[in-house]
Amino acid sequence: MTKQNFLKGTLILIAAGMITRFLGFINRIIVARLMGEEGIGLYNMALPTLFLMYTISQVGLPIAIAKRVAEAEAKRDHHKIKQILIISLSITVSLSIISSFIMFMIIPYITQYLLTDERVFYPMMAIIPIIPISAVSAVIRGYFQGRQNMKPQSYAQVIEQIVRIAFVMILVSYLAPYGVEYAAAGAMISVIIGEAISLWYMMHAFQLKKQIKLRKNVWKYIKTGKQTLQQLFSIAIPSTASRMVNSTANFLEPILVAQSLALAGYQATVATKQYGMLTGYALPLLFLPTFITHSLAVALVPNLSEAEALKHSQRIHYRIHQAIRISFASGAIATVLLTLFADTILQYMYGTANASIFLKIMAPCFLFMYIQFPLNASLQALDLAKQAMWNNIISTIIKFVVLIVLATNPQIGIFGAAIAMCAGVIIGTVLHLITLYKSIHFHLSSVMLIKMIALIGLTFWLGELLLHVFQFEHGNHLLFVIILLLLFAGYILFLFGLQFIRLDELKQLKKSPNPRSHP
């Protein structure tokens, strides 16, 4: 089993995330150009239901698996690791079958009574087979994460996106003449095929790397696994509740937006197009840096779990600080780019700049989202999933209250949804920080806060200066690339100058992982 240290594992995940995010944007561009705003709206209205079923079938086990496997690995307990895998697979496979049946039964009701556009029925029905596939894949992925081997899941992500792009071009092009709802269903089917090929690769990697024979003495491990089951559920249940809050919120969000806009006097087709611009054009760009923050979060869970098992409190604080610092560094440059070049980026990518106002409103707020990922992972790793759940519940309730109040106002409309998302992100992040302070006395120093403000301020100033010096006008591709290169060069200097990137950390990339050493 090839194990990587925290930074090396994170870099592998970031590299894979960068490639998959790039491929994902190609996929979104293809889908957007083939289906248009209306098709994107139908596609994104169906996705929250899928994510809700994901959560039910996986019951928070992926994070629990990663944590408990990391703890067992630190103690060299291979018997425990096998028991964790067998019990987890038994639970997720059973629940995914039940979830698929439930989804099949409730889709007609959802599309007819809850969503304002009944055409979403077809893309929602198309995604049912993905539930059991993703459930098994999540268990195998959690196993590799727990053993701090990030390569298999990284390769699987890239393969999945390549397969998805290939099939989305074929299926959407073939089904588009029959109607936008069939085109959206074709895009969903391409997701299923990509997930299936990804699972096949993960299973192949597991067979090559495994030190465990899963088929041997299965019932024995299940019968004697009561304690293991309790240990998994001590994390999985509050983690599931937290995920259920997010998934339910994502499920309700398009319904609340559609109904609120209807109350404000907007027609269903107009509401669908506006929601498509917000969720299909603006949000993907705002979430672009999260491939870095998500990679940090994934690597952070087993690392903190291992440190906690070995009673290394100093390493726990160091890793959380490190993750926040790197997450903010990745988000600051994105915030500046999306604020200063919103129209240009949207026009280049989607052929329209209609969603630029959303980017300008939301980009500064999403700086909080970029550090929320590692904060949430830290809470999960430190057995604080219950507190994380309540933080998510509070922030979600506030978000929905703001959404309903603002989006039902005809003068605000869809912008109320954007403002509500910002409010939810900021409040959720602040609550996570308060929880960590109360639990382990973790806090961000005033020096770090000043450095964060300096980084975003200097980068924004440099961007404005370059725009003024070069007299940039929309449509000049070469000049746009030159400005970006100069801005990135200056940003790297700011990162080193303010010590967001440190030389001693770069040297750690050459070291082999040692769970008993301090940072």
Secondary structure, DSSP 8 states (H G I E B T S, - for coil): -----HHHHHHHHHHHHHHHHHHHHHHHHHHHHHHHHHHHHHHHHHHHHHHHHHHHHHTTHHHHHHHHHHHHHHTT-HHHHHHHHHHHHHHHHHHHHHHHHHHHHHHHHIIIIISS-GGGHHHHHHTTTHHHHHHHHHHHHHHHHHTT--HHHHHHHHHHHHHHHHHHHHHHHHHGGG-HHHHHHHHHHHHHHHHHHHHHHHHHHHHHH----TTTTHHHHHHT-HHHHHHHHHHHHHHHHHHHHHHHHHHHHHHHHHHHHHHTT--HHHHHHHHHIIIIIIHHHHTTTHHHHHHHHHHHHHHHHHHHHTT-HHHHHHHHHHHHHHHHHHHHHHHHHHHHSHHHHHHHHHS--TTHHHHHHHTTTTHHHHHHHHHHHHHHHTT-HHHHHHHHHHHHHHHHHHHHHHHTSTTTTTHHHHHHHHHHHHHHHHHHHHHHHHHH-----HHHHHHHHHHHHHHHHHHHHHHHHHT--TT-HHHHHHHHHHHHHHHHHHHHHTTSS-HHHHHGGGS---TTS--
